[in-house]
Amino acid sequence: MRNAWREPYIICNLIFAVVLSALLAYFGIFSSDGDYPVHALVPGTLTSTGLQRALSELMRGNLDAALQFNRYSVGIFVFFVLQLIMRLAFSAIYIFCTDKRRPLILADAIISTLLFLCAFAPMAMGQIMLNC
């Protein structure tokens, strides 16, 4: 169990958990009515417009306001939260279940890919439709 902390899978999971925590903290710190340090660099209509503000509203539990800012925000927010939970849970399982590591990593990859597609595909398809 002691050497498991040096495994690449655990290191990657912990890095992703820190990044996801920082991302959620970022949305929790900045208010939806204030200026964000990150600004859109691409002019025109984008399906991601208002996403930062919407995610800030979701961190405060304001579902209606979030949906007004960006209709895709709930799926993306749920993806980030689930990924944070999964990084921690899968790491714990990996450390304590040494005989099931390969199937665990495969399950993690498949579930994460499906969650990513469910969260971001609607926004990507919306952008494609805007450009047609």
C-alpha positions as CSV (number, residue, x, y, z in Angstrom):
1,M,0.0,0.0,0.0
2,R,2.9,2.4,0.8
3,N,4.3,2.2,-2.8
4,A,0.9,2.9,-4.3
5,W,1.3,6.6,-3.7
6,R,4.1,6.6,-6.2
7,E,2.1,5.0,-8.9
8,P,1.5,7.2,-12.0
9,Y,-2.3,6.6,-11.8
10,I,-2.4,7.9,-8.3
11,I,-0.2,10.9,-9.1
12,C,-2.3,11.8,-12.1
13,N,-5.5,11.4,-10.1
14,L,-4.2,13.7,-7.4
15,I,-3.0,16.3,-9.9
16,F,-6.4,16.2,-11.6
17,A,-8.2,16.5,-8.2
18,V,-6.1,19.6,-7.3
19,V,-6.9,21.2,-10.7
20,L,-10.6,20.4,-10.4
21,S,-10.6,21.8,-6.8
22,A,-8.9,24.9,-8.0
23,L,-11.3,25.3,-10.9
24,L,-14.3,24.9,-8.6
25,A,-12.8,27.4,-6.1
26,Y,-12.2,29.8,-9.0
27,F,-16.0,29.7,-9.8
28,G,-16.8,30.0,-6.2
29,I,-14.6,33.0,-5.6
30,F,-15.6,35.1,-8.6
31,S,-19.1,36.5,-8.6
32,S,-21.3,36.2,-11.8
33,D,-21.8,40.0,-11.7
34,G,-18.1,40.9,-11.6
35,D,-15.3,40.8,-14.1
36,Y,-13.4,37.6,-14.6
37,P,-9.7,37.4,-15.1
38,V,-10.3,35.2,-18.2
39,H,-12.0,36.9,-21.1
40,A,-13.2,35.6,-24.4
41,L,-10.7,36.0,-27.1
42,V,-12.9,35.1,-30.0
43,P,-15.5,37.7,-31.2
44,G,-18.9,36.5,-32.2
45,T,-21.6,34.2,-30.9
46,L,-20.4,31.2,-29.0
47,T,-22.2,28.5,-27.1
48,S,-19.8,28.9,-24.3
49,T,-20.8,32.6,-23.8
50,G,-21.8,33.1,-20.1
51,L,-20.4,29.7,-19.0
52,Q,-18.1,31.2,-16.4
53,R,-20.9,33.3,-14.9
54,A,-23.2,30.2,-15.0
55,L,-20.7,28.0,-13.2
56,S,-20.3,30.7,-10.6
57,E,-24.0,30.8,-10.0
58,L,-24.1,27.0,-9.8
59,M,-21.4,27.1,-7.1
60,R,-23.8,29.3,-5.1
61,G,-26.8,27.0,-5.8
62,N,-28.6,29.4,-8.2
63,L,-29.8,27.0,-10.9
64,D,-32.2,29.5,-12.6
65,A,-29.6,32.2,-12.9
66,A,-27.1,29.7,-14.2
67,L,-29.4,28.5,-16.9
68,Q,-30.1,32.1,-18.0
69,F,-26.3,32.6,-18.5
70,N,-25.7,29.3,-20.3
71,R,-28.0,26.4,-20.9
72,Y,-25.1,23.9,-21.1
73,S,-23.7,24.8,-17.7
74,V,-25.4,22.2,-15.5
75,G,-24.0,19.3,-17.5
76,I,-20.5,20.8,-17.4
77,F,-20.7,21.6,-13.7
78,V,-21.9,18.0,-12.9
79,F,-19.0,16.6,-15.0
80,F,-16.5,18.6,-13.0
81,V,-18.0,17.6,-9.6
82,L,-18.3,13.9,-10.6
83,Q,-14.7,13.9,-11.9
84,L,-13.4,15.3,-8.6
85,I,-15.4,12.6,-6.7
86,M,-14.2,9.9,-9.1
87,R,-10.5,11.0,-8.8
88,L,-10.7,10.6,-5.0
89,A,-12.8,7.4,-5.0
90,F,-10.9,5.6,-7.8
91,S,-7.6,6.5,-6.1
92,A,-8.8,5.0,-2.8
93,I,-10.0,1.8,-4.6
94,Y,-6.7,1.6,-6.5
95,I,-4.6,1.8,-3.3
96,F,-6.7,-0.7,-1.3
97,C,-7.6,-3.2,-4.0
98,T,-4.3,-4.2,-5.5
99,D,-5.6,-7.2,-7.4
100,K,-8.2,-5.2,-9.4
101,R,-6.1,-2.3,-10.7
102,R,-6.2,-3.0,-14.5
103,P,-10.0,-3.3,-14.7
104,L,-10.3,-0.3,-12.4
105,I,-8.2,1.9,-14.7
106,L,-10.2,0.7,-17.8
107,A,-13.5,1.4,-16.0
108,D,-12.2,4.9,-15.0
109,A,-11.2,5.7,-18.6
110,I,-14.5,4.5,-20.1
111,I,-16.7,6.2,-17.5
112,S,-14.7,9.5,-17.8
113,T,-14.9,9.5,-21.5
114,L,-18.6,8.9,-21.5
115,L,-19.2,11.6,-18.9
116,F,-17.0,14.0,-21.0
117,L,-19.0,13.3,-24.1
118,C,-22.4,13.7,-22.3
119,A,-21.2,17.0,-20.7
120,F,-19.5,18.7,-23.7
121,A,-21.1,17.2,-26.8
122,P,-24.3,19.2,-26.6
123,M,-22.4,22.5,-26.4
124,A,-20.1,21.4,-29.3
125,M,-23.1,20.4,-31.4
126,G,-24.8,23.8,-30.6
127,Q,-21.7,25.6,-31.8
128,I,-21.6,23.6,-35.0
129,M,-25.3,24.5,-35.6
130,L,-24.5,28.2,-35.0
131,N,-21.8,28.0,-37.7
132,C,-24.0,26.3,-40.3
